[in-house]
Amino acid sequence: MIQAVPPYDPDAPIVVIGIGNTNIALATYQGNQIKTPLSVPTHDEKAFAEAYDAHIHAATKAHPTATIIASVVPSVLTRIEQHVETRLDKPPLVVGDSIPLPIDVAVTDPSAVGTDRVCQAAAAFDRLQTGCTVVSFGTAVTVDLVDDDGTLLGGAILPGLDMQLRALHDHTAQLPEVPRGCPELPFGRNTIEAIQTGVCRGIAGSVRNIVEGYATHLNRWPHAVATGGDAEFMQPYCDFIDSFVAHLTLSGIGYAYRKFLTEVGA
C-alpha cells in the first residue's frame, strides 16, 4: 500500500539500496547522480551496516533525508528496513510498496516482476527517452523490453554465469567445478574450456536471439542497454549491445523517488 509521504527535501542526498540475490548495492544519490557506490554480500549483515553508515556519514547534510530500497529478497528486505529505521528513526521507502513503481508495467501481474528489473527499465528509458532493451547480467540474466511510451512490456529470464557453471557440476557425475572464463577460440579444447565456452557464448547467443525477437516485434532494433555485476565480463562477447551502464538499478531507484516526490508535490 502506498503510504502518505512525510516532508522530504528533494535536493538533499538520499541513500539508494538494491537488494539482490547475491549482493546488496548501495550508493548516495543526489542531483540525478550516483555517488560512492558499494556492493556487499546479501547475507553479510555487518558489511551492510558498515557500508550504510559510511553513506550516512558521507552525506553533505547531517544525514540523508530518505533511504529508498528495491528488493528481490523479501526476508532480507525486512532486516534492512529494521536496520534503517533503527539507525535513522524513520522507515525507508520501498519501491513497489511505500512508493509506486516508476514506470507502467504491462504484464499479467505487475507485482510479480522484480523491482530491480522495473527500476532498470525506468532508468534506461529516462536516459534514452525511446523504446529500448535492458539486459542485466547478474545472478540471473534478464532481458526486458520497454516501448516508446515508456512501458515495460515484459521480458525473458535465464540463468546467469555462476548459476550455469554450478548447475553443470552439481547435476552431473563427472563435470568439474569450473571458474568463469571464455577461451579465445570458439570451441573448447578440453572439458574446462568446453564448459566455459558453452556458458559464456551460450548466454551471449541467447541474449542476442531474444533481442532480435524484440526487434522483429517492434520492426526496428531497440537500443540495447546492459548492466549488472557480470556486464563487464560479458561485454567482449556482446557486440550487439549498444551501451553498458553501471549501477542502472540504483539510478532507477533514485528516479523512482524523484518521480514520486514530483507526483505528490513534495
Sequence and secondary structure as in RCSB ss.txt:
>XXXX:A:sequence
MIQAVPPYDPDAPIVVIGIGNTNIALATYQGNQIKTPLSVPTHDEKAFAEAYDAHIHAATKAHPTATIIASVVPS
VLTRIEQHVETRLDKPPLVVGDSIPLPIDVAVTDPSAVGTDRVCQAAAAFDRLQTGCTVVSFGTAVTVDLVDDDG
TLLGGAILPGLDMQLRALHDHTAQLPEVPRGCPELPFGRNTIEAIQTGVCRGIAGSVRNIVEGYATHLNRWPHAV
ATGGDAEFMQPYCDFIDSFVAHLTLSGIGYAYRKFLTEVGA
>XXXX:A:secstr
         TTS EEEEEE SSEEEEEEEETTEEEEEEEEETT HHHHHHHHHHHHHHSSSSS S EEEEES HH
HHHHHHHHHHHHHSS  EEBTTTB  SSEE SS GGGS HHHHHHHHHHHHHHSS EEEEEESSEEEEEEE TTS
EEEEEEEEE HHHHHHHHHHTSSS     S   SSSS SSHHHHHHHHHHHHHHHHHHHHHHHHHHHHTS  EEE
EESTTHHHHGGG TT  EE TTHHHHHHHHHHHHHHHHHT 
